[in-house]
Amino acid sequence: MMLLRLFTIALSLLALAGCAEPPYSNIDNTQLKALLEQGVPIYDVRRPEEWRQTGVVAGSRKLTFVEANGRLHPDFIPTFTREVSPEQPVIVICRTGNRTDSLARELMEKMGYTKVYNVRNGITRWIGEGNPVVRN
């Protein structure tokens, strides 16, 4: 009986560990607008064909994170780290929030960034809620 109880506790702890909050902040569109008004830079990390297809949030710095084949774009890290210091707040956005989930985690856990905001549901939700985009 004791062994069963310990096993149950161990499984519960493993399940809770999988639900841990990410080290970065997930934000919605209302929070995104507030941060943009405060002058926090936003990086759209999708690929050029995606920017052309949907447009981008006004003020976005377009910088591809991963290529279509899934490889890290060679210019991403050098450009990003030159433009954004680790203590500077920064917003990252992609199509649905999956790429930026990985990126935000990497920035916080391995590169020392302290204030990373991931746009939950990405440009898809931004457009779906009727917010404007810029095409260029």
Summary of the structure (lengths in Angstrom):
residues: 136
radius of gyration: 17.8
end to end distance: 66.4
largest distance: 66.4
contacts: 370
relative contact order: 0.20
helix: 44%
strand: 15%
